[in-house]
Amino acid sequence: MTRDIFSSEPEKIELDYDLPLDKPTAKEVAASYRPDNFVLNLKAVPEPTVEIFLDQLPAFKGKDDANFVFMIARGKVYRYYVVPFSEVVPLLQWVPMSQEKRPRWKLYIVPGRHRLVGRKGKELRNVDLSRYYNPPIKK
């Protein structure tokens, strides 16, 4: 299958992982985790990109039980990870932050292997997300 690399249509990309959930909807699950957690909605592409901007994090300072919630949806199906900040922070400390006007970190999720990956030049580090995959929703 060939695809235009400049296309913004992730729906045409074949995934090598499953999106097993459809109820409750991804929107309802994401809403249930806000405002106490950092919820990111990601595009369902082979390797979803996670961009965390420096100015987004102060709202969660001092919240010891806050989590990163990575929602990966495609149409009505989805999967998600609820990862404690303490698991992601060492990766953020290691990965270089961009030098843009609005600094950010860029990480990647490899859903087929349940990994959150950081890149620094040719070096890679990752966090195993398998135990944080589709946890039961707390009501």
C-alpha positions in Angstrom: 0.0 0.0 0.0 1.4 3.4 -0.9 0.4 6.5 0.8 1.1 10.2 0.4 3.4 11.1 3.3 1.9 14.6 3.3 -1.6 13.4 3.8 -3.3 14.0 7.1 -5.6 11.1 6.7 -4.6 8.5 9.4 -7.7 6.5 8.6 -6.0 4.9 5.5 -3.0 3.6 7.5 -3.1 0.0 8.4 -2.4 -0.6 12.1 -0.4 -3.4 13.5 -2.3 -3.2 16.8 -5.9 -3.5 17.9 -8.3 -0.9 19.3 -10.6 -3.2 21.3 -12.9 -0.8 23.0 -16.1 0.9 21.8 -18.2 1.4 24.9 -18.3 3.7 26.8 -17.1 6.1 24.0 -13.5 7.4 24.0 -14.9 10.9 24.6 -16.7 9.7 27.8 -13.6 7.9 29.1 -11.4 10.9 28.5 -13.9 13.1 30.2 -14.0 10.8 33.3 -10.2 11.3 33.7 -10.3 15.1 33.4 -9.5 17.5 35.2 -7.3 15.6 37.7 -5.1 14.0 35.0 -3.3 15.1 31.9 -5.3 13.6 29.0 -3.9 13.5 25.5 -5.9 12.4 22.5 -3.6 10.9 19.9 -4.0 9.9 16.3 -4.2 6.2 15.6 -1.1 5.9 13.4 1.5 3.1 13.6 3.5 5.1 16.1 1.4 7.9 17.7 3.3 11.0 18.6 3.0 12.4 22.2 3.8 16.1 22.4 4.0 17.5 26.0 4.4 21.3 26.2 6.3 22.7 29.2 3.5 25.2 29.9 0.9 22.4 30.3 2.6 20.8 33.3 2.3 23.4 36.0 -1.4 22.7 36.4 -0.5 19.3 37.7 2.4 20.3 40.1 1.8 18.9 43.6 -0.8 16.4 42.5 0.9 13.2 43.6 -1.7 10.9 42.1 -2.0 12.6 38.7 -1.5 10.5 35.6 -0.9 10.9 31.9 -3.8 9.4 30.0 -3.0 8.6 26.4 -6.2 8.1 24.4 -5.7 6.4 20.9 -8.9 6.4 18.9 -10.0 5.6 15.4 -13.6 6.1 14.6 -15.6 4.6 17.4 -12.9 2.2 18.6 -10.1 3.0 20.9 -7.5 2.0 23.5 -6.0 4.0 26.3 -3.2 4.0 28.9 -3.3 5.6 32.3 0.3 6.1 33.3 1.5 7.6 36.6 3.5 10.8 36.2 6.3 9.1 38.1 6.8 6.6 35.3 7.0 9.3 32.6 9.0 12.0 34.3 12.4 10.2 34.1 11.9 9.9 30.3 11.1 13.6 30.1 14.2 14.4 32.1 16.3 12.4 29.6 14.7 13.5 26.3 15.8 16.9 25.1 13.2 19.6 25.1 12.7 21.5 21.9 14.1 25.0 21.7 11.0 26.6 20.2 9.1 29.6 21.4 6.8 27.1 23.2 9.1 24.3 24.4 7.9 20.7 24.3 9.0 17.1 24.6 8.3 14.6 21.9 7.7 11.0 22.7 6.2 8.1 20.8 3.9 5.2 21.7 4.5 1.9 20.1 1.1 0.3 20.8 1.9 -3.1 19.4 4.5 -3.5 22.1 2.9 -1.2 24.8 5.9 1.1 24.9 6.4 4.8 25.4 9.6 5.7 23.7 12.0 8.7 24.0 14.7 9.4 21.5 17.9 11.3 22.0 19.9 11.2 18.9 20.4 7.5 18.1 19.7 6.4 21.7 16.3 5.1 22.7 14.8 4.7 26.1 11.3 3.3 26.8 8.7 2.7 29.5 6.6 -0.5 29.5 3.0 0.5 29.4 1.4 -2.9 29.4 0.2 -2.7 33.0 -1.5 0.6 32.3 -3.4 -0.6 29.2 -7.2 -0.1 29.3 -7.6 -0.2 33.0 -11.2 -0.4 34.4 -12.8 3.0 34.5 -13.2 4.4 38.0 -16.6 5.9 38.7 
